[in-house]
Amino acid sequence: MPSKHPKLGFFSLLPALCLLALLCAVPAGGRELRGAGPAEGGAAVLPNGEAERGAGYTLAAVGDIMLGTENLLPPDGARGFFQDAAPYLQGRDVVFGNLEGPLTDRGRPTKDTSTGRSFCFRTPPSYGRILKDAGFNVLSLANNHAYDYGEEGREQTVEVLDSLGIIHTGGPGEIARLKVRDRSFAFIGLAPNRGCQNINDVEGAAALVDRALEEDPRTLVIVSMHGGAEGAAHMKLPDGPESYLGENRGDLRRLARAVIDHGAAMVVGHGPHVPRGAELYRGRLIAYSLGNFATASGINVRGKAGLAPLLLAEIGEDGNTLDYRFVSFRQEMNKGPKADPTDEAARVVAELSRDL
């Protein structure tokens, strides 16, 4: 079971006086958000993926990825999308993202987009190589766009990812495994949508964590959740279940803490299309939403929706979070995530985390 005593890393998001005030305001429960912006660097997690080996396993995680759809593809074929982010992605043990939309040229649209309240995405299969070259080795397919082009579209997505050696998760009862040196990682993806492990079934998610650990008690389990209401009006994590456009989008706090109570090492959220706060719970990190990260035309990237935090973390042998930080990027239409010298995404995550 997880330790009840968090081991916290170095966090230098704010100037010294602001940081002192933040540390003094830590809740009595002992949860505290720490990290560093892109200029400062972290104590144990370095930009090029070279961690202080022996301490643990390195992870980079981002939110939603959609590199272009149909006749709205980037003019350069998305080849430069990850140029700024690649130094933070490559060389790490785990590089995770949420693939929001199938990699397919098959199937037929499954949604009526005429009302403007529904979107249907389809990215060319060849774009899978861009994800591979950027460093991704784990992708979640648990989201509301995985079946935009039906079973055929999702099946081809799986074929593309398998051919590239990128593991994937998100189907009902699905646990994906990745071997890192002598350790097994397991990945479970949750969403409230068709063909996905149901985010509203907290007991079912906990049972999957149990199953992963029963198969190998040393497994480090990462749970991904695509839930929560969408947009800048929903950046603050509410208490209790959320709904959006009539759909149950999960009780994210209850879910995240439940899977950690059952032994998960980390929970990574996405779905609101904007960042949310993060917390250490029983020594293990919960990032409630990493928002969008690399999205082309068809998704709003204005204002807060353009903020693109990249999570860098180190997980210890016992599953606890040794160190973490958020690196700030901002999306530009058809150009992907660009380094943000103002560090806004990380500052927003820090501010939202104080209210958890």
N, C-alpha and C positions, 0 to 999 in steps of 0.2 A: 504494500500500500504506500501511497505517497507520504513523504515526510510532512509534518505539520509546521515545519520551520523553514520559511522561504530563504533561499540563498540568493541575494540580490547582486546584480552587476552594476557597473559604473554608468551613470546617466548624465550627460552634459548638454541637454537640449537648450537650457536657458542660461542667461548670464548669471554670475555668481550670486547676486542678491536675490534674484527671482528663484533660483534653485534652492537657496536656503529657506525661503518662505515656503516653497513646495514641500520640502522635507519635513518642516515643522507641522505641516497640515496633514501628515499621513494619518489615516483613520486608525482607531484603536485596534482594529482587527489585524493590523500589520501589513496590509496590502499596499504596495508601493510600485509606481511605474518608474523605470529608469531606462536610460539609453543614451544615444549620442546622435547628433546631426552629421551630415556628410563631411563637414569641415573638420570636426574634432577627432573622429576615429574612436573605436571602442577599445576596452582594455584587453579583451581576449578574442574578439571577432574583428578581423581585418578586412579591408575592402576587396582584396583579391582572392578571398576564400582561404587564405593560409591562416588557420587558427593555431593557437598554442597547443599542439598535439599532445595527447595523453589526458587532457582534461575532459573531453567529451566529443560530441558529434555536432557538426555545423549544419545549420539550416537557413535557407532563404525562402521566404514565402511572400506571395503577392495575391491580389484579389482577382477581379474579372479580366479575362483576356478575350478579345474579339478583334482579329486582325483585318477585318474588312468583309463585306458581304456582297455577293452578286455584282451588280453594276456600280457599287460604291467602294471599289477596292482602292487602296492607296496607290498613287501614281508610280511609286518605285517598287510595287509589289511587297511592301512592308519589310524590305531588306534592311532598312536602317532603324527599325522600330526599337530595338534593344541596345543600340549603340552606347547610350549613356548608362544603361543598367547592367550591361554584360559584366563589367568588372566586379559587381556585387553578387552576381548569380553564379558565375563559372567557378569551378573548383570546390564547391561545397558538397557535403555528403547528400543532402536533400535539397532539391530546388522545386518548390511547389507553386502551382497556380490553378485557378478555376477557368476551365475552357468553356466560355459561354457561347456555344454555337457549334454545330457539327463541321468537321472537315470533310466535305462531300461534294460530289457533282451528281449524286443520285437522289432519288426520292421526289416527293411532291410536298409543297407547303402544307402544314397541318393547322395553320392559324389564318383567321380572317384579319388582315391588316388594314382594311378599308376604314375602320373607325378611328385609327390613329392611337388606339389604346393597347395595341398588340403589335409585337415586332417579330419578324421571322428572319433568322440569320442563316447564311450558308457561306462558308469560307472554302476556297479551293484546297483540295487535299495536299497540293504541293507546299502550302504554307506550314505544314507540319514540320518541315525541315528547318524553318526559321525558329520554331520553338526548341527544337533539338539543339541547334547551333548556339542558341542563347544560353543553354545550360539546363533547361527544364528536364527533370527525370520522373516527376510525378504530376499528374493532372487529375482534377476532379471533373467528372461529367454529371455531377448531381446539381442540376440547375434547371431553370424554366425554359432553356433554349436547346437542351440536348436532343430533343425530339422534334425540332422545328421542321425537319424533313423526314419525319417518321422513322420507322425501324430501319429502313434502308440507309438513311443518313447516319444514324447512330452506329450501325454495323460497320459502315465504311470508316467512320471516325476511329473505331476500335482497331480496324485493320491497319490504318495509317499509323496509329500510335504504336501498335505492336511491331510493325515493320521498322520503326525507329528506335525501339527499345525504351519507350516512355511508358511507364506503368500508369494505370488509371483505375479509378474507383467511383462508386456512386450508385450502382444498381442495388436492388433489394437483396439484403444479405451478403453483399459483396465486401470482401476484405482483400485489399491488394498488398503484396509484400515486396519489400526491397531489401536486399542484403547489403549491408555496409560493414566492410571488414568482417568481423566475427559476430556481428549483431544483426538481428532482424528488425526492420521497421514495418509496421502495419498501418494502412491508411483506410479510413472509413469516411465516405462522403454522404452527407445528408441534405435533403431538400424537400419541400412540400409538393413536389411535382410528379407527373406521370413517369413511371419507370425508374423512380429514385427510392432509396431508403428513406422512409418518411421522417422528416424532421420533428413532427409532432408526436412521434412514438418514442418518448424518452426511455422507457423501459427496454424497447427494442434496440435502441442505440447502445444502452449500457450492456445489454446481453451480447452484442457484437464485440464490444471491448473485452468482456469476459471470455468469449470464444477465442479471440486472438491471443489472449494471455494463457488460456488453457493449452493451446497448441504449442506455445513456447513462452514460459513465464518471463524470459528475459526480453521479450519483445517491447520495443518502444512504439506505442500506439499514438498516431496523430489523427485527430478527428476534424473534419472539415464540415462547416455548416453554411448553407446558402439560404439565409432566412432574414426576417426582419422587414419592416416597412421601408419604402424607398424614398430617397430624396433628402435635401438639406434640412427639411423640417423634422427629420427622424434620426438625427445624428446622435442624440442622447439615448442611451439604452433605457427603455422603460422597465418597470416591474411587471411581470406577468406576461401572458401571451400577446402576440402582435398579429394584426391583420392588415391586409392591403388589397384594395380592389376586390373585397369580398373573399379573399383567400387567407386561410390560417397560415401564418408565417413563422410560427414557433414561439416557445417561451425560452429564449436563448440563454438567459442566465441560469435557469433551472437545468436546461439540457447540458450546458457546458460544465457546470459544476458536478452534475451527476456522472458524466463519463469520466471526469477526473477522480471522483470518489471511487469509481470502479477500476482505476489504474491507468487511464490515458495519460500520456506525457505532455500533451499540448492540444489546444483547440484553436483552430484558425477559422475566422468567420469572413463572409463576404455576402453580398446580396443587396444591401441598402444602396449601393452605388456611391456611397460616401463613407469616409472613415468614421469609426466609433472608437471608444476608449478600450483600454486593455487593463488586465489585472493579473497579479500573481495570486493564485488560489492553491493553498496547500503546497506551495513551492513550485507550482507549474503554471505556465503562461496561458492565458486566454486572451486572444485578440478578437474582439467582438465583431469588427468589420475592417477589412483592408480596402474596402471600396473597389473602384475600378483601378486597373493598372495600365493596360495597353489596349485601348479600344479605338477603332477608326471611325469612319462615318456611320451614322445610325444610332449613336449613343451620345447623350449630352455630356460634354466635358467643360462646360462653363462653370465658373465660380467654384464652390466647394466640390462639385461633381468632378472637377478636373484634378483634385488632389489625389496623389498616387503614392501612398506610403509603401515602402519595401521593408519587411521585417527581416532582420538578421538575428539569429539566436544560436546559442550553444546549449545542448542538452547533455547532462551528466550521465554517467553509467547507471545511476539510480533513477533516472527519468526526470529529475528535477531540472529546472531552468538555471543554468549557471550564469548566463549573461545574455542580454538582448538589447537591441536598439532599433529605432525606426529611421530609415534614410528617406529624405524627402525628394519626391519627383512631382512634376506637374505634367498632365497630358496636353498635347497639342493635336488638334484635329488632323488626322492622316499622317501624323509624325511620331506618334507613340509617346512614351514617358521621357521627359527631359529633366535633367538635374535642376533642382530648385535652390539657388543660393540663399533664398529667404528662409528656407527650412520650414515652410508653413505646414506641410502635412504632419511632420513630427510634433510641431508645437500644438496643432489641433488635437492630435491623439493624446498628448500629455494633459491638455486642458480638460478634455472629455473624461479622462481616466480619474480625475480627482472627484468626480461625481458618482463613481460606481459604488 
